[in-house]
């Protein structure tokens, strides 16, 4: 692992402010002067004299760096994309409005922090101050606004607390599982999934018609949860790419999305761990975290340093949210991964044959609540819609033919469920007790929060608002007639946790980490990430040695594939008819299982694993549900390889060996088709096989000139979904860790991190993709903390004054 601290000559040549001079722009909303130092990697360090100014400046500077990202976020959050993109976004806007949080501001914002109202108001005021400033000269707006012919619009507190991009669970899966069960029954369906640690009840209530399950009953939910995809007609013709090239690019996008949704369905997530000082060379605890999400330009996350009385925190969060969700203060460091929690259920109701807005609940007819709304559509008249709600939640479908209605019960519509805002209290925690108390406010997303402090303590608390289900699993649709009610929510303090374990470390990687004797199984889910990343991390950390921080960085980028270690031995005794194929098989038998860039053997293995998984579906999934099941979890595939009688009724071992042989032969044919007949050109980590090409939202439809500016890459990559260095399953590194952090609590100045492609979202900024080549080589930059250290690594100085 390398630490990269240089600023490119190009970036230096266009830095906007001299390090030897301080600019003093005026912002009348400020109470006192605020000093902002931007370091050589593009991270803003904000030194304010009061809390209001601190969060005002966080909002102002984040909006300045990420203005287009902020505007698209706002339109998604408010259901106003149809205003600029037309009819095709009407369903999304309707879905967003249907599922929006409608609680009161005071209750919502005080949940996250005693001064949550004031903090969010200050942040929003800062965002709006920059938007007003930017709109005063529309020609100077970032290029995306010129391309689309739009201007950014003001924010409100509702945008900050929107749930539209929260990591929510799992009603879309619930519908798919219900469809599968309706066709092949619960027992056959369960074999196709990797449900654990407990066995779920997959029986469908007889009151739910099969016909209903195959209608578009979640349309508004699916629309509001979908990604925004721009089309060529959305941008000015002067900026558009060539028609055929754009068609190819958009087709490739759909293929990438499908790969991510299917092959990565059980692999996406994050890694974090904390080590006690007994296992580190410094003698102080370490914290490491690399959250995995979709890669994009700009990044989902954004580094910032917030310093004011009562605040001194540096780290990363989503730029549209005040505070820091992953980072450290002067007392401790913390990180997060997702703790799989089912926060949603699909409810089916009988409706009155004479009044479709009345539904049956506990032997009474209840009237749905109705809310009228107006949606603006580009080039059309405003459209008035009516949203309906049952006592469980938003109604997504009314079927007068079947006399049924469908609603989605969402725990995340409870007050206090805005993603990551509970981090505000974590940012001020001075010890484990305060940090754990702050965790009890963290409803969404449900997370594994880990903590390490300078006093030598490490801890873990699972968070999240968890419905208690008794007598049903929540994995299939249920009737909303009162027989399948949640029994409240489990207190977060009762979720799994640990403090200063004898092992000297705690690690999580989205796998099931609940103890085997966990006393609240009714609040524990059934769907978790495959355990390969988690097991590899534990394998390394369990060594009897003292680790350096650099070794923690190497583990974050570790490319050893545990699935390969389990599967490759089964190749040893196979008889392959083709001599050439047999010789290629032999290459794997002495391999170290590392998916390194430039490795030919890694290239052969990954293609074999892909073919093995594909053929597993053909063998095990009944034909009538193949379009519903998607990719089989790799853990389940390996179980079938090890115990072939689970899927083969006759001659299981011979049938298994034929499956392995055919898959390997298919993999060789696929490589020949993809990369040519010469195996010397089958290296993993090349442009045509495994690479990182990070796209801007307009980067597939823009002209070649603008694509070069908007997109980052391609550059070689290693690893895949199931290695700790998780770089997606497909050829392009479409998901994984864009942000990483490593903290030695002995010395905050040793903190290392990365954020790809860069801090800024403005393609004209020197900080737009300056970190991409550093990240692509699995390197890090140092993150200064003390004011003296920040000054020594400064690229820009500014002092913002309340007066001219």
N, C-alpha and C positions, 0 to 999 in steps of 0.2 A: 504494500500500500504506500502511496506517495501523498505528500501534502503539497499542494500547489498554491503558491502565494503571489505569483506574478500577475501584473496587469498588462495586457497586450499593448504593444506600441500603438496599434490602431486606436485602442480605447483611450490611451493616454493623450493621443493627438486631438481627441475631440471631447475631452472632459469639459464640462460646461463652466466649472468654477475652479479657480486656482486654489491650491491648498494653502497658499500664503495669504489669501485675502478672504474676508468674510462679507458676504452679501447680506443686506438687511431689507428684505422685502417686508411690506406691511400687511398685516392681517388684523383688521379692527376687531374681529371676534375674540382675539386673545386677551387674557388678563395681564400677562407678563411676557417678557421675551422668552423665546424658545430656541435653543441651539440644536441644529441638526447636522450631524457629521455622517457623510456617506462614505463607507469604507471602500477599499479597492475592489471588492467583489460585488459592490452595488447594494449592500445592506445599509439601511438607514438606522442610525442610532439617535434617538430623540431624548434630549435632556431638557425637561420642563420644570417649572417651579411650582406647579400645582396639577392636580389630577385632571381637571377639566381641559386645560391646555394640552396635556399629554395625549388624551384620547381624541381631541380635536385634530391634533397634528397627525396622529396615526391614520385617521380617516382621510385627511387632506393629502398626505403623502402617498398612501396606498392608492387612492383614486388617481392621483397624478401619474403613478407608475402603471396602473392597470385600468385605464379609463374604459377601454372597449370591453374588457372582461366585466367591469362593474356594470356597464349599461346592459349587456346581455343577461347578466345575473338579475338585474332589476326587472327586466322585461319577463324573464322566466318566473320570477317571484310574484309578479303582479298580474300575470296573465295578459300581457299586452304585446306579444310577439306578432299577432295578426295585424297589428297596426302598421308594421313595416314589412312583413313577409306575406301578407295576404291570407286567402281562404285556407290554405293548407295548414295553417297554425291555429285555426279556429278551435278544433277539438282540444288542442293542448291548452289554450287559454281557458276554455270551458272547464277542463279538468283541474287546472290550477285553482280557479275560483271555487270550484266545488270542494276541493280538499284544503282550502286555506284555513289557517288558524284564525278564529274569530273571537278569541278571548280579550280581556281588557289589558291595557298596557301596564298598569301598576302591578297587578298580580303576576303577569308574565315576567317582567323585567326584574322585579325585586326577588324573584326566585333565584336568579343567578348570582346576585351580589347585593348586599345591602344598599349600594348606590347604583344599582343596575340601570335605573331610569336615567340618572344623570350621566352615566358613562356612555350609554347607547345614544342619548341625545347629543352629547358632545361629539361622538364619532360621526353621527349622521350630519351634524352641522359642518364638520370638517370636509366630509365628502361633498356636500352641497356647495361649500365655499369654493372648492376647486372646480366643480362643474360650472358654476356661475362664471368663474374666471376663464375657463376654457371656451365657454360659449360666447364670451365677449369678442372673440376673434375666431369664428368658425373655420377659417382657412388654415388655422394652425392646429386644428384637431388632428389626432393620429389618423393614419391613412385609411383605417377601416371605416371611419365615419365618412370620408370622402367616397370610398367605394360604394357604400350603401346609401349615401345621400341622407344621412340622419344626423341628429345631434343628441348628446346625452341629456337626460331629464333628471329632475331632483329625486332624492331618496326620502323615505320616511322610516320610522322605526320598524314598520311591518316588513320591510325588505330584509332587514338584518335578521329577524326571527323566522323568516320563511323556512318551511320544511322541504322545499321542492327538490333540493339536492342532498337531502339527508340519506345516510345509510340505513335504509328501512328494510324490514323483513315482513313477510315473505308471501304476500297474497297471490302474486303471479305464479309462484311455484305451487301454491295451494290449489290453484285452478288446474294446472297441468297434472298434478298428482291425482286430483279428483277425476279428471278425464281418463287417466290410465286405469285407475281403480274401477271406474264404471265399465270398462271394456274387458279387463282380465281378472278382476277381483283383487282383494287386499293382499292375499298371501303371495300371489305371483308378482304383484306390483312391488311389494317390499323387497323381494330379491334383487330388484334392479337398482335399488338405492342403497346408500351407505348410511343408514340411520343408526345412531348410537348416542349416548351409552345405554339408553333405555329403548324398549320396543314400543313403537307408537301404535295406537289404534287407528287403522286406515279405513274402517267401515263407514260407508256412506249412509246417511239417514235416508230411509225409503221415501221421505217426503220431498226429496230433491230429484226432479225429473232429469234423466240422462240428456234428453234433448236440450234442456236449459244450459247444461254445462258446455255445450258446443256452439252456443251463440256468443256474440261479442259482449259478454256481460261485464267486462272490466275495461271497456274502451276508454272512458275518461281518465281512469287511473293510469292505464298504460300510456296514454297520450301525455299526461303531465310528467310522467317519470322518464320519458324518452329524451334522448340527446337532441340538441338543436343541430340540424344539418342545413347548410346554406346551399342554394342552387345557383347556377350561372346567371339566371335572370334576376337574381337579387342585387347584383352589383352593376355598376356603370359599365357599359360595353368597352370603354377605354381600358378597363382593368382586367377584362375577362381573358381566360386562356382559350386556346383553340378547341373547337367543339369536340373533335374526336378524342383529343388528349384528356379533356375534362371528363368525358364519358368513361374512359378507361380508369381514371383516377377515382371517380365516384363508385364504379363497380368494385374496385379494389378495397375501397372503404367499407362497402357492405360485407365483403368477404372477411375483412379484419374484424368487423363488429360481430359477425356470426361466430368466428373462431373464439373471440373473447367470451361471448355469451355461453358457448357450449363447452369447448375444451377447457376453458379456465374457470368454469362455474364453481368448481370445488377447490380452486387453488388460489384465487385472489385473496389478498389480505395484507398483513404486515408482520414485522418482527420487532420484538423488544426484549431487552433483558437488563437485569441489574446484578452486579457482582459486589459482594462484601469486600472490605479491604483485605481480608485473609486470602483472597484469590487474585490480588492485583499487585503489580510491582511498586506502585506508589504507596500502597498501604491504606488507600482510601477507596470508597466505593466508586464503581463506574456505572454509567447509564448509557445504553445504546438503543436507538430507535430508527427504524426505516419503514414508514408507512407506505403501503403499496396502493396506488390508484391508477386510473387511466393517465397516460402521458399526453401532455398537450403543451402548446405554446400560446400563451404563457403557462407556467406551471400552476397547478391547483393551489400550491402553498407559497408562502411568502415570509421570508425572514424579517424580523424587526427587533429592535432593542428599545424598551420602554423604561425610562428613568425619570422619576419624580418622587417627591416625598411619599413613602409607603410603597413605591414601585421600583424595582430594578430587575427586570426580567428580559431575557433574550431567547429567541427561538423562532419557531415557525407556527403558522396557523393559516387559515384561509383568509385572504386579504380583505374580504368583505365583512369580516367579523372582528370586533375589538378584542384585544388581549392576545395571548400566546397559548396555543393548545399543547405544544411540545417544546420543552426547553429547560432553562434553569434560572433561578434567582441566586441570591447570595447564600442561601441555606441548603438548597437541594435541587435535584434534577428529576424530571419525570417524562414519561413517554407513554404511548398508547398503541394498542392493537384492537381489532374488533373482537368482542366476545359475543358469539352468535346468539341472538335473542329474537324470538318470534313476537313482534310487536303488532301483528295484524291478524285478523280473521275475516273470512268471507261469510256473510250471513245471507240466508235465503228465507224469504217470507211468503206466506200466503197473502194475497191481496184481495180486497173485497170485489166480487164480480161486478158490482155496480159503481164502484168508486176506486180507481186504481191507486189513489194516494192514501188509502187506508190499509193498514197491515195488521196481521194477527200477532198479538203478543200476550201470552198467559191468558188465553181464552177471552181476550177483549180486542175490539177493533180500535187501533190507535191511528191518529191522523199524522201524516208526515209533516214536518215543518218545511215551509216553502220560502225561498229567498229569491227575489227577482234581481237580475243583473243585466248589464248592458256591455256588449263586447264590440269594440271598434275593429273594422276590417279594412285594410288598404283597398281602395278602389270600389268599395261597396258601402251601402247604408249600414248604420249600426244595427246590431242584432240583439234582440232581447231574449234572454234565456231564463229558465227557472231551475234552481237547484233544490233538490229534495233531501231530507235527512230523517232517519229513524232515530230512535233513542240510542242505537249502536253507532251510527255514523252516516257518512255521505252515501246516498243512493246512486249506484252506478248503472242500474238497468231496471226498467219496468217492462214486464212482458204481459200484456193484457190477454194474449192468446192462451198462455199457460196459467194465467192468474198468479204470477210470481213476481217478486221484486228481489233485487240483490243490493246489499250495502256492504261497505268495508268498515269494520271496526278498527280504529287506529289509535293505539296507545300514544302515538306521537302527536296527536291533537290535544292531549292534555297540556295544561299550563306547565311551562318549564321544560319543554321538549325541543327547543331550538338547538340545532347541532352546535356543539363546542362552546356555547356561551358560558357554561359552568366553569370553563377554564379560568375565568376571571378570579374566582376565589383560590384556585390552585396557584395562580401566579403570585399570590401573597403568602402562601403557606410557609411557615417557619420550621415545621417538624412533621413527623409522620402523622401525629394525631390530627393536626390541622389539615394536612393534605387529605387524610381519609375522610374527615368531615366534609371537605369540599367535594369529594367524590360522590357523596350522597345526594348532591344536587345535579349530577350528570345523568340525565335521563336518556338523551339521544346524542350520538349513537351509543349503544351498549359497548363498553370497552374494558379491556384489561389495562388498568392504569398501574404503572410501576413507578417506584420512588426510590431515590438514593440520596443520602445527605452526608454532610461533612462530619457529622457526629458518629458515622459508621453504620448507620441503619439502612436496611433495604426492605421494601414492602411491595405488596400487590393487592389491589382491590378490584374485583369485577364490578362494573357499574351498569346502569341501564334500567329503564322502567320495564319490569318483567311481569306480564299477566300470569296469574295463577290459574291453571286449567285443571279441573278435577273431573275425570271421567271422559275426557276427550283430548286429542293430541294437538288440534289446531293445524294439522297438516292437510286436512281435506275440508271442503265446504261443510258448514253446519247450518241447521235451521236457526232462525232468529226468533223463535217462538218462546224463548225463556228456558229451554231445557239445557242449553249449553253456555251458561253465563260464566264470565270470568269471576273468580273469587278474589277480587281486588288485585293489588300489586304487591309483590314481595319487597319489603324494605331493602334498600341497596346495601345496608350494613350486613344483611343476612346472605348476600351473594358471596361466592367464593373469595377468600382472601388469605394472605399469608404474611408473616412478619419475621424477619431475621431467621430464615430456616437454617438447619444444620448443614445443608449442602453448600451454603455460601453463595448461592445464586438463585434467581427466579427468571424464567424465560417463558414467553408466550408467542405463538405464531398462528393464532386463529383456530388451533386445534382444540379439542375438548380438554380443558385443564382442570375441570372440577374434580375434587377427590371422589374416589369410588364410593365412599360412604356419605356423600353430600346429602344433608337431611331434607332438602326441598326439591325433590325430582319433578314436582308438578310445575315448577317455574324454570325448569332447565329444558333447553331445546334438544332437537334430534339431528340437526344439520350443522356440520362443522367442516372446516377445511381438512383436506388430507394431512396427515401428521408428518410428512416427509421433512418439511422445513424445520418443524419443531424438534423432531428427533435428531436431525443433524446438528442443530444448535446445542441441544443438550449433550450430545456426544462430545462436542468440542469443549464445552464449558465444564464437563465432568472430569476433565483431565486434572491430574494432581500437579498443578504448576501455578505460577503467578503470571498473569497476563499483562501485556502492555496495551495501551489504548490503540496502538497501530494494529495489533492482532485482532482487536474488536472490529476495526474497520475491514480487515481481511475477512472476518467471519460474515460481516454484512454483505460482502461481495463473493462469498464462497459458492463455487460452482460444482461441488461434489453432489452427484445425483443418487440418493439412496434407492430410488426405484431401479436404477441400473444395477446397483449392487445386488438387488434381490432377483432381477430377471435374467441377467446375463448368464449366470451358472446353468440355466435351463437350456442354453444353446449348446452346451458342451457335448451332450450325447445325441444330438440330432444327426440324422443322416440327410444331407442335402444332395439332391440329384445333380445339380449343376456344379461343376468343379470350381468355376470362378466364384460363384456365390458362396461355396464352402470355404474358399480361401479368405473371402472377406469376413465370413463369420469368425474365422480364427483370429482375426485382428482384435476382436472384442474380448477374447478370452484372457488376454494379458493386459488389459486396459485398466487405468486407475479410476475410472468412473467420473472423471472431471470433464464437464462440458466447456472446455476452453475454446476461445476463438482460435481459428486456424487448425483445429484438430479434425482430422479426417475420420478418426474412429468415433468421435462425438457426433459427427454428422451422420454416420451410418446408424448409430444407436438411436438417435432422436427420431429418424425416419422410421426405424423399426418399431419404436414405441408408438408412434402415431398410427401405423398400420395395425399394430396389435390391438389398440383401443378401438379402431374403426371396425375391425373384424369381430371384436368382442360383442359389439352391438348387433352385428348381423347374426351372430350365433345365439345370443341370449335373449334378445328383445323380440317378443312376438311381433309379427308383421303388422298387425292392426294398430300397434302403438309406437311404431318406430319413429314417426314424426313428432311424437309427444315427449319421449323420454330424454332425447338429447344425448350428450356424451356420458358414458359410464364413468363413475369415479375411479381413478386409477387404483386406489386401495382395493376396490371391489374386483377389478381386473386381475390384480396380483393374487388376491385370494383364490380366484378361479384357476389361475395358473398353478398355484400350490396345491389346490384341492379340486382337481378337475371334475370330480364326481358331483360337484355343486351345480354344474351346467351340462355335463355329458352323462346320459343315462346308460350308454353301452360303451365298453372299451374306453373308459375315461382318459387313461394315460396316453393311449395311442391317439385318441382324438385331440387331446391337448397338444401333443407333439406335432400333429398335422397342422393345427392352428398356428403354432409357433413357426413352423417351417414355411407355411404359406405366407405368413405375415412378413417373414424375413425376405423371402423371394420378391414379394410385392414392394418391399422397401427399396430393394436394389433397382427394380424397374422404375420406381418413382424417382430415385436419385438420377438414374440415367436420363429420364425424360426432363428432369428439372435442370440438371447441371452438366449433362453430356456423358459420354461413355467412359471417360477417363477418371478413375477414382481419385487420382491426385488432385482433381479439381472439386472434390466434394467437401471441402473444408467447412466446418461449422463457423459461424461468425463472419460471413461474407455478405455482400450486397444482395445476392440472390437467394440467400438462405437464412441467416440470422443477423439482424442489423437493427440499428435504431434510427428511425426517420420520424421525427416529431413534427406533427402538422399543426399549423395555425388553423382556426376554424374556417378561414377563407383560403387556406393554402392549397386546396385541391382544385379550386375553380378560378384562381387568379392566373394572370399571364405568367409566362416562364420567368420574366424579370422579377416579378413580385413573389413568385414561389421561392426563388433563391433568397429573398430577404425575409419572408415570413416563416419558412420551414427550417428545421435544423436537422442536418444529416444528409445521407446515411453514413453511419460509422459502425464498425464491427462491434458485436456483443457476444457474450457467452451466457451460459446458464439457461434456465427456462423456469416454468411456473413452480416446479417442485424443488428447486435449489434455494438456499437462503438468499442468494443473489437472484431474486425472482424477476425474470425478464420476459414474461408472457410465454405462451405456448406456441404461437404462430411464428412466422418468419420475422415479422416486425415486432420490435420491443414496444408494444402498444400499452402495456401496463407494467407496474412495478414501482420501485422507489425513485421518485423524482427528488425527494427530500430525504436527507439523512443527517443524523446528529450523533456525536460521540462526546461524552462528558466524563472527565476525571474530576471528582469533587475536591481533590486536593488543591487544584489550581484551575480556576475558571478560564484562565488565558490559554489553557491547552485544549479548549473545546474545538472540535473539528466538525465540519458539516459540508453540505452541498445542496444545490437546488437547480435543477435543469429545466429549461435551457438557460434561465437567468432570472434576475429579480424583476426586471422591467417587462411590461407588456407592449411597449412601444417599439416597433421594428427599427426605428431610427436611433434608438438609444444604444450606447456602447454596452449597456448591461442587459440587452435583450437575449443574447445567446452566448455570452462570454463564458459561461460555466458549462456549456454543453460538452466541449472536448475534454474538460477536466472530469466530468461525470462519466463520460463514455469510456474513459480509461480507468474507472473505478478509483479515482483519486478524490482528495478532499481539500478544502481550504480551511484556514484557521479563523475562528470567530472571536474577535477582541471583545473585552468586557469592561475593564476599567476605563475611565475617561482618558487617561494617559495613553493606554494601549490603543484605544480607538483613534486618538489623534495621530498616533505614529503610523497608522495604516490608512489615513484619510485620503480620499480622492476629491471630496467636495466639502466645503464648509458653508453653512448658512445660518444666520440668526434672524428669526422671524420676530418682528416687532409689532405690538398692538397699535403703534402710531407711526406716522410718516417721519 
